[in-house]
Amino acid sequence: MHGSKRAMAHSKQSLENAFREHPSRSAMSGHELARFIEFAAHMEEETEDSLEVRSNTREMRIMLQLMRSHLRGQLETPSSLIAASGLPRGTAHRLIMDMMERGQIIKRPRTRSGKTFSLHPSEKLVGSWIEYARRVKATLGSLFGLADGSDYFFGASYMSASIIPPLPIMKEPLPLKGDLRILMHSDPTFLAMHTLKRQFEMHFGVDVDGRALTIDRLHREILDNAERPVSRYDIVTCDLCWMTEMAEKGAVGPLDALLEQEPLDIIDFHPEAVAASGYRDMLYGIPVQTTPELLIYRTDVLASNGVSPPQTLEELLGAARRLHRPIEEMSGLAWNGAQGTPVGTTFTMIMADFGQPVLNLPRRGAGFSSGDLSGDGYRPMLDCEEAMQAAEFLLDCLDYSPPNVLQMSWYERAKCYADGHAAMAYCYTQIMPLFEHRSDSPANGKTGYLPHPPAKSRLPIAPLGGWSLCMPSNLAPDRQRATIRAIRTLTSAAATKLYMENGSVVSSRFSVCNDPHVADLGAMIPIVDKMARDGVLQMWPRPAVAELPDVVAILGDEIHTMLQRNKRPRTALADAQNRCDRLMRAHGRY
């Protein structure tokens, strides 16, 4: 499990485009570069151990530590870097000073006096590592039969490139008294799991008792279950953005100790999903699906109207204006406008498109991190200019939206698009079977997929949703070991492939998306897989803090009132800011 801890730590920060200074050298994301750093570290160790080759300078150890810390958003001091080098203090100090003189290491003052400072890789060193990674990637890619290595991604399971075999039968029945009890969400992936109930029962050798609830009822039931002396369920399904809340409230327990003897190929999972499944460097869940929200659009409708797929919010609004044809029952853009969680979630994501998370999260690379927040990090950011821009954007969208947009939630907006009544829509991938698998849908085979178009000069992102399978903290001890085995099976590559063959279109594993048969099941599957490799999938638009559901609910009230023209934007935002401030203070956050 040490490997999963390391991978989770590496994934905790938003790393995509961390080295934007070098776009011409590589399109490699920060996530992938972090994996390459580990690859280089292992190669260094194996070279020394197997060939007994010793470097005279040992500069590589210093470089590796600097790059690791840079990617994680952590500081290195001279003392910590010397300790990581494994060299005598004097030797390491001289090496560091030499690397500083050569422009490979820079120091940054940590105090006004400048007496203490941190060490960082210089732009020159970062560029050298990106070039090194690009060359090694191209070499390895050619060995795997890829012409230029551009499709190679550092992740061992991903590059298996073979058809994933069927789920095998367990040699021994799952050692459980009674049924395997699962609490799940009622969406296509879990409905596929229910369809496969008999197959899983055959695999486990026990009956499977699954209960599926809508999202709000599921959230409440997990918390209610935590109040019982003994859990009613063996496995509960958690939204990724609930993980911090569920861990802090003791509703789910850490899995690390139980996974020590059940190794997990954590590097095969999408990094952001792994990061969101953890809390304080402990793994509390295993991702079962990754489902980003994308902008989808009718390729035929845009083409016939001479409209290009929008790359910015300004272009999106312009496209919606040109494509809006109420007389033909065709709206420009469908989105979540219903009161409460739907429109509250929409607002947080549009704020992210303007470059600002809903909370005052610390910046990490080109994104933000909600890990280990304290004090001012919990402060809502609804009084900032980006929040105002998001509010005005949604008001502008009203003119080009379906007439019932203020009653629309996730299903309704997807159905509006699938039935041919919207030229564009925001949509989570998990709901896309409504048109991906419906031959009678006007959008079937005529849909394009994009990340959220951002404000001008901002980077495009795809806000990440999804689910992890977790173990209730009050599960009876004699059921825990068997439950871990069941979770590993239900999140395995073989099981994930089964879900996708039976109605789901989402995966949290690189290897599954790389299976040739799976890639043919839907046009958006390889597109989302590439977004994961490129670091486009991001969790920070829905920061994993315990208060997020309440913040979203407050926004859902205030923004909906604004959209009904019963409050001015600045008044609605000021009221939301005050209510959220009171909430955070009541919880002792600042």
C-alpha positions as CSV (number, residue, x, y, z in Angstrom):
1,M,0.0,0.0,0.0
2,H,3.0,2.3,0.3
3,G,2.8,2.7,-3.5
4,S,-0.9,3.8,-3.3
5,K,0.0,6.4,-0.6
6,R,2.8,7.8,-2.8
7,A,0.5,7.9,-5.8
8,M,-2.2,9.6,-3.8
9,A,0.2,12.2,-2.5
10,H,1.4,13.0,-6.0
11,S,-2.2,13.3,-7.2
12,K,-3.3,15.7,-4.5
13,Q,-2.3,18.9,-6.2
14,S,-3.6,20.3,-9.5
15,L,-0.7,19.7,-11.8
16,E,-1.9,20.2,-15.3
17,N,0.2,22.6,-17.4
18,A,2.5,23.2,-14.4
19,F,5.2,23.9,-16.9
20,R,3.5,26.2,-19.4
21,E,6.8,27.9,-20.1
22,H,7.7,25.0,-22.4
23,P,4.6,24.3,-24.6
24,S,6.8,23.7,-27.6
25,R,8.8,21.0,-25.9
26,S,6.0,18.8,-24.7
27,A,2.2,18.5,-24.2
28,M,2.9,16.4,-21.1
29,S,0.7,17.2,-18.2
30,G,1.9,17.6,-14.6
31,H,0.4,14.3,-13.6
32,E,2.3,12.5,-16.3
33,L,5.6,14.3,-15.5
34,A,5.1,13.3,-11.8
35,R,4.9,9.6,-13.0
36,F,8.0,10.1,-15.1
37,I,9.9,11.4,-12.0
38,E,9.0,8.2,-10.2
39,F,10.1,6.2,-13.2
40,A,13.4,7.9,-13.2
41,A,13.9,7.4,-9.5
42,H,13.2,3.7,-9.7
43,M,15.6,3.4,-12.7
44,E,18.3,5.1,-10.6
45,E,17.8,2.7,-7.7
46,E,17.7,-0.3,-10.0
47,T,20.9,0.8,-11.8
48,E,22.8,1.2,-8.6
49,D,21.4,-2.0,-7.0
50,S,21.7,-4.3,-10.0
51,L,24.8,-3.0,-11.8
52,E,26.5,-1.6,-8.7
53,V,27.0,1.7,-10.6
54,R,27.7,4.6,-8.3
55,S,27.5,8.2,-9.5
56,N,30.3,10.4,-8.4
57,T,28.2,13.4,-7.8
58,R,24.8,11.9,-6.9
59,E,23.2,15.0,-8.4
60,M,20.3,12.9,-9.6
61,R,19.0,12.4,-6.1
62,I,19.0,16.1,-5.5
63,M,17.2,16.8,-8.8
64,L,14.6,14.1,-8.2
65,Q,13.8,15.5,-4.7
66,L,13.5,19.0,-6.0
67,M,11.2,18.0,-8.9
68,R,9.0,15.9,-6.7
69,S,8.5,18.7,-4.2
70,H,7.9,21.2,-7.0
71,L,5.1,19.0,-8.4
72,R,3.5,18.5,-5.0
73,G,3.6,22.2,-4.2
74,Q,5.9,21.6,-1.2
75,L,9.0,23.6,-0.1
76,E,12.5,22.3,0.2
77,T,15.0,23.8,2.5
78,P,18.8,23.2,2.4
79,S,18.5,20.8,5.3
80,S,15.7,18.7,3.9
81,L,17.4,18.5,0.5
82,I,20.7,17.4,2.1
83,A,18.8,14.7,4.0
84,A,17.1,13.5,0.8
85,S,20.4,13.2,-1.1
86,G,21.8,10.5,1.2
87,L,25.2,12.2,1.0
88,P,27.5,13.4,3.8
89,R,26.3,16.9,4.8
90,G,29.4,18.7,3.6
91,T,29.4,16.9,0.2
92,A,25.7,17.6,-0.3
93,H,26.1,21.2,0.6
94,R,28.8,21.7,-1.9
95,L,26.8,20.0,-4.6
96,I,23.8,22.2,-4.0
97,M,25.9,25.4,-4.1
98,D,27.5,24.2,-7.4
99,M,24.0,23.5,-8.9
100,M,22.9,27.0,-7.8
101,E,26.0,28.5,-9.5
102,R,25.1,26.6,-12.7
103,G,21.6,28.0,-12.6
104,Q,19.8,24.7,-11.8
105,I,18.6,25.6,-8.4
106,I,17.2,29.0,-7.2
107,K,16.6,30.1,-3.7
108,R,13.6,32.2,-2.6
109,P,13.5,34.1,0.7
110,R,11.0,32.9,3.2
111,T,11.1,35.9,5.5
112,R,11.6,39.6,5.0
113,S,15.1,39.4,6.5
114,G,16.1,36.8,3.9
115,K,17.9,34.8,6.5
116,T,15.9,31.7,5.7
117,F,15.0,30.6,2.2
118,S,13.5,27.7,0.2
119,L,15.1,25.9,-2.7
120,H,13.3,25.3,-6.1
121,P,14.2,23.9,-9.5
122,S,15.0,26.8,-11.9
123,E,13.2,27.2,-15.2
124,K,16.3,25.8,-16.8
125,L,16.1,22.6,-14.8
126,V,12.4,22.2,-15.3
127,G,12.9,22.6,-19.0
128,S,15.7,20.0,-19.0
129,W,13.4,17.5,-17.2
130,I,10.6,18.0,-19.6
131,E,12.9,17.5,-22.6
132,Y,14.4,14.4,-20.9
133,A,10.9,13.0,-20.3
134,R,9.9,13.8,-23.9
135,R,12.9,11.9,-25.3
136,V,12.5,8.9,-23.0
137,K,8.7,8.9,-23.8
138,A,9.4,8.9,-27.5
139,T,11.9,6.1,-27.2
140,L,9.6,3.9,-25.1
141,G,6.6,4.7,-27.4
142,S,8.6,3.5,-30.4
143,L,9.3,0.3,-28.5
144,F,5.6,-0.2,-28.1
145,G,5.0,0.4,-31.8
146,L,3.9,4.0,-31.5
147,A,5.4,6.1,-34.3
148,D,6.4,9.2,-32.3
149,G,5.6,8.2,-28.7
150,S,2.9,10.9,-28.5
151,D,0.3,8.4,-27.5
152,Y,2.5,6.8,-24.8
153,F,1.4,7.7,-21.2
154,F,3.5,6.9,-18.1
155,G,1.2,4.5,-16.4
156,A,2.0,0.8,-16.5
157,S,-1.5,-0.7,-16.6
158,Y,-2.6,1.9,-19.2
159,M,0.0,0.6,-21.7
160,S,-1.0,-3.0,-21.4
161,A,-2.8,-2.5,-24.8
162,S,-4.5,-5.9,-24.5
163,I,-8.1,-6.9,-24.2
164,I,-9.1,-7.1,-20.6
165,P,-10.1,-10.7,-19.7
166,P,-13.4,-11.5,-18.2
167,L,-14.0,-11.4,-14.5
168,P,-12.8,-14.7,-13.0
169,I,-14.6,-16.8,-10.5
170,M,-13.2,-16.6,-7.0
171,K,-11.6,-19.8,-5.8
172,E,-13.4,-19.5,-2.5
173,P,-16.7,-17.9,-1.7
174,L,-16.5,-14.5,-0.1
175,P,-16.4,-15.2,3.6
176,L,-19.5,-13.3,4.6
177,K,-22.5,-14.3,6.7
178,G,-25.5,-13.4,4.7
179,D,-25.6,-11.0,1.7
180,L,-23.0,-8.5,0.4
181,R,-24.9,-5.3,1.1
182,I,-24.2,-2.3,-1.1
183,L,-25.6,1.3,-1.0
184,M,-25.3,2.9,-4.4
185,H,-26.4,5.8,-6.6
186,S,-29.1,5.4,-9.1
187,D,-27.2,6.2,-12.3
188,P,-26.3,4.2,-15.4
189,T,-23.1,2.7,-14.0
190,F,-24.8,1.4,-10.9
191,L,-27.8,0.4,-12.8
192,A,-25.4,-1.6,-14.9
193,M,-24.0,-3.1,-11.7
194,H,-27.6,-4.1,-10.8
195,T,-28.0,-5.7,-14.2
196,L,-24.9,-7.7,-13.5
197,K,-26.1,-8.8,-10.1
198,R,-26.3,-12.5,-11.0
199,Q,-22.8,-12.4,-12.5
200,F,-21.3,-10.8,-9.4
201,E,-23.2,-13.3,-7.2
202,M,-21.6,-16.1,-9.1
203,H,-18.2,-14.5,-8.7
204,F,-18.5,-13.8,-5.0
205,G,-20.4,-17.0,-4.1
206,V,-22.9,-14.9,-2.0
207,D,-26.1,-13.0,-2.8
208,V,-25.7,-9.3,-3.5
209,D,-28.3,-6.9,-1.9
210,G,-28.1,-3.5,-3.7
211,R,-30.0,-0.4,-2.7
212,A,-30.0,2.5,-5.2
213,L,-31.0,6.1,-4.1
214,T,-31.0,9.5,-5.7
215,I,-28.1,11.8,-4.8
216,D,-29.6,13.7,-1.9
217,R,-31.2,10.7,-0.3
218,L,-27.9,8.8,-0.7
219,H,-26.0,11.5,1.1
220,R,-28.5,11.5,4.0
221,E,-28.5,7.7,4.2
222,I,-24.7,7.4,4.5
223,L,-24.7,9.9,7.4
224,D,-27.7,8.2,9.0
225,N,-26.0,4.9,8.7
226,A,-23.0,6.2,10.6
227,E,-25.2,6.9,13.6
228,R,-26.2,3.2,13.9
229,P,-24.3,1.0,16.3
230,V,-23.4,-1.3,13.4
231,S,-23.5,-0.5,9.7
232,R,-26.5,-1.7,7.7
233,Y,-24.2,-1.8,4.6
234,D,-20.9,-3.4,3.7
235,I,-20.1,-0.9,1.0
236,V,-21.4,2.7,0.5
237,T,-20.9,4.8,-2.6
238,C,-19.6,8.3,-2.1
239,D,-19.6,11.3,-4.4
240,L,-16.0,12.4,-4.7
241,C,-16.8,15.8,-3.3
242,W,-18.3,14.2,-0.1
243,M,-15.1,12.4,0.9
244,T,-13.7,15.0,3.3
245,E,-17.1,15.4,4.9
246,M,-17.6,11.6,5.3
247,A,-14.1,11.2,6.7
248,E,-14.4,14.1,9.1
249,K,-17.8,12.9,10.4
250,G,-16.6,9.3,10.7
251,A,-19.1,7.9,8.2
252,V,-16.4,6.0,6.3
253,G,-13.1,4.5,7.4
254,P,-9.5,4.5,6.0
255,L,-8.7,1.6,3.8
256,D,-4.9,1.7,3.9
257,A,-4.3,-0.9,6.7
258,L,-6.8,-3.4,5.2
259,L,-5.2,-3.0,1.7
260,E,-1.7,-3.8,3.0
261,Q,-2.3,-7.5,2.1
262,E,-4.5,-6.7,-0.9
263,P,-2.3,-4.7,-3.3
264,L,-4.0,-2.2,-5.5
265,D,-2.8,-1.0,-8.9
266,I,-3.5,2.6,-7.9
267,I,-1.5,4.1,-10.8
268,D,-4.1,2.8,-13.3
269,F,-6.8,5.1,-11.8
270,H,-7.3,8.7,-13.0
271,P,-5.1,10.7,-10.6
272,E,-7.7,13.3,-9.7
273,A,-10.1,10.6,-8.7
274,V,-7.5,9.0,-6.5
275,A,-6.7,12.3,-4.9
276,A,-10.3,13.1,-4.2
277,S,-10.8,9.7,-2.6
278,G,-8.3,10.5,0.1
279,Y,-8.2,12.6,3.2
280,R,-5.0,13.6,5.1
281,D,-2.8,11.3,3.1
282,M,-5.1,8.3,3.8
283,L,-7.2,6.5,1.2
284,Y,-10.9,6.3,2.1
285,G,-12.3,5.0,-1.1
286,I,-11.5,3.4,-4.4
287,P,-12.8,5.1,-7.5
288,V,-15.4,3.2,-9.4
289,Q,-16.2,5.9,-12.0
290,T,-14.9,9.2,-13.2
291,T,-17.5,11.4,-14.7
292,P,-16.5,14.9,-15.8
293,E,-19.0,17.6,-16.9
294,L,-18.4,18.5,-20.5
295,L,-19.9,20.9,-23.1
296,I,-21.6,18.8,-25.7
297,Y,-22.8,20.1,-29.0
298,R,-24.6,19.0,-32.2
299,T,-22.0,18.8,-34.8
300,D,-24.6,18.9,-37.6
301,V,-26.4,21.9,-36.2
302,L,-23.2,23.9,-35.7
303,A,-21.9,23.0,-39.2
304,S,-25.1,23.9,-41.0
305,N,-25.1,27.3,-39.3
306,G,-21.4,28.0,-39.9
307,V,-20.7,28.0,-36.1
308,S,-17.3,26.7,-34.8
309,P,-17.2,24.7,-31.6
310,P,-16.8,27.4,-28.8
311,Q,-13.4,27.6,-27.2
312,T,-14.2,30.5,-24.7
313,L,-17.2,31.6,-22.7
314,E,-17.6,34.6,-25.0
315,E,-17.7,32.3,-28.0
316,L,-20.1,30.0,-26.2
317,L,-22.6,32.8,-25.6
318,G,-22.2,34.0,-29.2
319,A,-22.9,30.4,-30.5
320,A,-25.9,30.0,-28.3
321,R,-27.3,33.3,-29.6
322,R,-26.9,32.2,-33.2
323,L,-28.3,28.7,-32.7
324,H,-31.3,29.7,-30.6
325,R,-34.5,29.1,-32.6
326,P,-37.5,29.0,-30.3
327,I,-40.0,28.7,-33.2
328,E,-38.2,25.5,-34.2
329,E,-38.1,24.3,-30.6
330,M,-34.3,24.5,-30.6
331,S,-32.6,26.3,-27.8
332,G,-29.0,27.5,-27.8
333,L,-27.8,26.0,-24.5
334,A,-29.3,23.7,-21.8
335,W,-27.9,23.8,-18.3
336,N,-28.9,23.2,-14.7
337,G,-31.0,26.1,-13.5
338,A,-33.3,24.4,-11.0
339,Q,-33.4,25.8,-7.5
340,G,-31.0,24.3,-4.9
341,T,-28.2,21.9,-5.7
342,P,-28.6,22.0,-9.5
343,V,-28.1,25.7,-10.1
344,G,-25.8,26.0,-7.1
345,T,-23.5,23.5,-8.7
346,T,-23.7,25.3,-12.1
347,F,-22.6,28.5,-10.5
348,T,-19.5,27.0,-8.8
349,M,-18.5,25.5,-12.2
350,I,-19.0,28.8,-14.1
351,M,-17.0,30.6,-11.5
352,A,-14.2,28.0,-12.1
353,D,-14.4,28.8,-15.8
354,F,-13.6,32.4,-14.9
355,G,-10.6,31.1,-13.0
356,Q,-11.8,31.3,-9.3
357,P,-12.9,28.4,-7.0
358,V,-15.9,29.1,-4.8
359,L,-13.6,29.0,-1.7
360,N,-10.3,30.8,-1.2
361,L,-8.3,27.7,-2.1
362,P,-4.5,28.0,-2.3
363,R,-3.1,27.9,-5.8
364,R,-1.1,24.9,-6.9
365,G,0.6,25.1,-10.3
366,A,-2.1,26.1,-12.8
367,G,-4.9,25.1,-10.5
368,F,-5.9,25.0,-6.8
369,S,-5.8,22.5,-4.0
370,S,-8.4,21.8,-1.2
371,G,-6.1,19.5,0.7
372,D,-5.2,20.5,4.3
373,L,-7.2,23.7,4.3
374,S,-7.2,26.0,7.3
375,G,-8.3,29.5,8.3
376,D,-8.7,31.8,5.3
377,G,-8.7,28.9,2.9
378,Y,-12.3,28.2,3.9
379,R,-13.5,31.7,3.2
380,P,-16.2,31.9,0.4
381,M,-15.2,34.0,-2.6
382,L,-18.6,35.3,-3.6
383,D,-17.7,38.9,-3.2
384,C,-15.0,38.8,-6.0
385,E,-15.1,40.0,-9.5
386,E,-15.1,36.4,-11.0
387,A,-18.3,35.6,-9.0
388,M,-20.0,38.7,-10.5
389,Q,-18.9,37.7,-14.0
390,A,-20.3,34.2,-13.5
391,A,-23.6,35.7,-12.3
392,E,-23.9,38.0,-15.3
393,F,-23.0,35.2,-17.7
394,L,-25.9,33.0,-16.4
395,L,-28.2,36.0,-16.7
396,D,-27.1,36.4,-20.3
397,C,-27.6,32.7,-20.9
398,L,-31.3,32.9,-20.0
399,D,-32.1,34.5,-23.3
400,Y,-30.8,31.5,-25.3
401,S,-31.9,28.7,-23.0
402,P,-34.9,26.3,-22.9
403,P,-38.1,27.9,-21.5
404,N,-38.0,25.6,-18.5
405,V,-34.3,26.0,-17.8
406,L,-35.0,27.2,-14.2
407,Q,-36.6,23.9,-13.5
408,M,-33.8,21.8,-15.2
409,S,-31.5,19.5,-13.3
410,W,-29.0,16.9,-14.6
411,Y,-31.4,14.5,-16.2
412,E,-33.7,17.2,-17.7
413,R,-31.0,19.1,-19.5
414,A,-29.5,15.9,-20.9
415,K,-32.9,14.7,-22.1
416,C,-33.6,18.1,-23.7
417,Y,-30.4,17.7,-25.7
418,A,-31.0,14.1,-26.5
419,D,-34.5,14.8,-27.8
420,G,-33.2,17.4,-30.2
421,H,-34.3,20.6,-28.4
422,A,-30.9,22.1,-27.6
423,A,-27.9,22.7,-29.8
424,M,-25.5,22.6,-26.9
425,A,-25.6,21.5,-23.3
426,Y,-23.5,21.0,-20.2
427,C,-23.7,17.3,-19.4
428,Y,-22.0,14.8,-17.1
429,T,-20.6,11.8,-19.0
430,Q,-22.5,9.3,-16.9
431,I,-25.9,10.6,-18.3
432,M,-24.7,10.5,-22.0
433,P,-26.3,7.1,-22.6
434,L,-29.5,9.1,-23.2
435,F,-28.2,9.9,-26.6
436,E,-25.1,7.7,-27.0
437,H,-27.2,4.5,-26.7
438,R,-30.4,5.8,-28.3
439,S,-30.5,5.3,-32.1
440,D,-33.6,7.4,-32.3
441,S,-32.0,10.5,-30.7
442,P,-31.2,13.3,-33.2
443,A,-27.9,13.7,-31.3
444,N,-26.9,10.1,-31.7
445,G,-23.6,10.0,-33.6
446,K,-23.8,13.7,-34.1
447,T,-22.3,15.0,-30.8
448,G,-19.0,16.8,-30.2
449,Y,-17.3,16.9,-26.8
450,L,-15.3,19.7,-25.2
451,P,-14.1,20.7,-21.7
452,H,-15.8,23.7,-20.2
453,P,-15.0,26.7,-22.4
454,P,-13.1,29.2,-20.1
455,A,-13.0,32.9,-19.9
456,K,-10.4,34.5,-22.3
457,S,-6.8,33.7,-21.2
458,R,-7.9,31.0,-18.8
459,L,-7.1,27.3,-19.2
460,P,-10.0,24.9,-20.2
461,I,-11.0,22.4,-17.5
462,A,-13.5,19.6,-17.2
463,P,-15.0,19.7,-13.6
464,L,-14.7,16.3,-12.2
465,G,-17.5,14.3,-10.6
466,G,-17.6,10.6,-9.9
467,W,-17.9,8.0,-7.2
468,S,-15.8,5.9,-4.9
469,L,-16.7,2.7,-3.1
470,C,-16.1,3.1,0.6
471,M,-16.3,1.0,3.8
472,P,-18.5,2.3,6.6
473,S,-16.4,3.0,9.7
474,N,-18.9,1.1,11.9
475,L,-18.9,-2.0,9.8
476,A,-18.6,-5.2,11.9
477,P,-14.9,-6.2,12.2
478,D,-15.6,-9.8,11.0
479,R,-16.9,-8.4,7.6
480,Q,-14.1,-5.9,6.9
481,R,-11.6,-8.2,5.1
482,A,-14.3,-9.7,2.9
483,T,-15.6,-6.2,2.1
484,I,-12.2,-5.0,0.9
485,R,-12.0,-8.0,-1.4
486,A,-15.4,-7.1,-2.8
487,I,-14.5,-3.4,-3.3
488,R,-11.3,-4.4,-5.1
489,T,-13.4,-6.7,-7.4
490,L,-16.1,-4.1,-8.1
491,T,-13.5,-1.4,-9.0
492,S,-11.3,-3.8,-11.0
493,A,-10.6,-3.3,-14.7
494,A,-12.6,-6.4,-15.6
495,A,-15.7,-5.2,-13.6
496,T,-15.4,-1.7,-15.1
497,K,-15.3,-3.1,-18.6
498,L,-18.5,-5.1,-17.7
499,Y,-20.3,-1.9,-16.6
500,M,-19.4,-0.2,-19.9
501,E,-20.5,-3.2,-21.9
502,N,-23.9,-3.0,-20.1
503,G,-24.8,0.7,-20.4
504,S,-22.2,2.8,-18.6
505,V,-19.9,5.1,-20.6
506,V,-17.6,6.1,-17.8
507,S,-14.4,4.7,-16.3
508,S,-11.8,5.7,-13.7
509,R,-9.1,3.4,-15.1
510,F,-6.7,4.1,-18.0
511,S,-6.4,0.4,-18.9
512,V,-10.2,0.0,-19.5
513,C,-10.3,3.0,-21.9
514,N,-7.3,1.4,-23.7
515,D,-9.2,-1.8,-24.3
516,P,-10.0,-1.9,-28.1
517,H,-13.6,-3.1,-27.5
518,V,-14.3,-0.5,-24.9
519,A,-13.0,2.3,-27.0
520,D,-15.5,1.4,-29.7
521,L,-18.5,1.6,-27.3
522,G,-18.7,5.4,-27.4
523,A,-17.0,8.3,-29.2
524,M,-16.5,10.2,-25.9
525,I,-14.6,7.4,-24.1
526,P,-11.2,8.0,-25.7
527,I,-11.8,11.8,-25.5
528,V,-12.3,11.7,-21.8
529,D,-9.3,9.3,-21.4
530,K,-7.1,11.8,-23.2
531,M,-8.4,14.6,-21.0
532,A,-7.4,12.6,-17.9
533,R,-3.9,12.1,-19.4
534,D,-3.6,15.8,-20.2
535,G,-4.6,16.9,-16.7
536,V,-7.8,18.6,-17.9
537,L,-10.0,16.8,-15.4
538,Q,-10.0,18.8,-12.2
539,M,-11.7,18.5,-8.8
540,W,-11.1,22.0,-7.5
541,P,-14.4,23.5,-9.0
542,R,-16.1,21.2,-6.4
543,P,-13.7,21.4,-3.5
544,A,-13.8,18.5,-1.2
545,V,-14.7,20.2,2.1
546,A,-17.4,19.1,4.5
547,E,-19.4,22.3,4.1
548,L,-19.6,22.2,0.3
549,P,-23.2,20.7,0.1
550,D,-24.4,23.6,2.4
551,V,-22.5,26.2,0.4
552,V,-24.0,24.9,-2.8
553,A,-27.5,24.9,-1.3
554,I,-27.1,28.5,-0.2
555,L,-25.9,29.4,-3.7
556,G,-28.8,27.4,-5.1
557,D,-31.3,29.7,-3.3
558,E,-29.6,33.0,-4.0
559,I,-28.7,32.5,-7.6
560,H,-32.1,31.0,-8.4
561,T,-33.7,34.1,-6.9
562,M,-31.4,36.3,-9.0
563,L,-32.3,34.4,-12.2
564,Q,-36.0,34.9,-11.5
565,R,-35.1,38.7,-11.5
566,N,-36.1,39.0,-7.8
567,K,-32.6,40.1,-6.7
568,R,-29.9,42.1,-8.3
569,P,-26.6,40.1,-8.9
570,R,-24.6,42.0,-6.4
571,T,-27.3,41.7,-3.7
572,A,-27.7,38.0,-4.3
573,L,-23.9,37.5,-4.1
574,A,-23.6,39.6,-1.0
575,D,-26.4,37.7,0.7
576,A,-24.8,34.4,-0.3
577,Q,-21.4,35.6,1.0
578,N,-22.9,36.6,4.3
579,R,-24.8,33.3,4.7
580,C,-21.7,31.2,3.8
581,D,-19.5,33.2,6.2
582,R,-21.9,32.5,9.0
583,L,-21.9,28.8,8.1
584,M,-18.1,28.6,8.1
585,R,-17.8,30.5,11.4
586,A,-20.5,28.3,13.0
587,H,-18.3,25.3,12.1
588,G,-15.2,27.0,13.6
589,R,-13.4,27.2,10.3
590,Y,-12.2,30.8,10.9
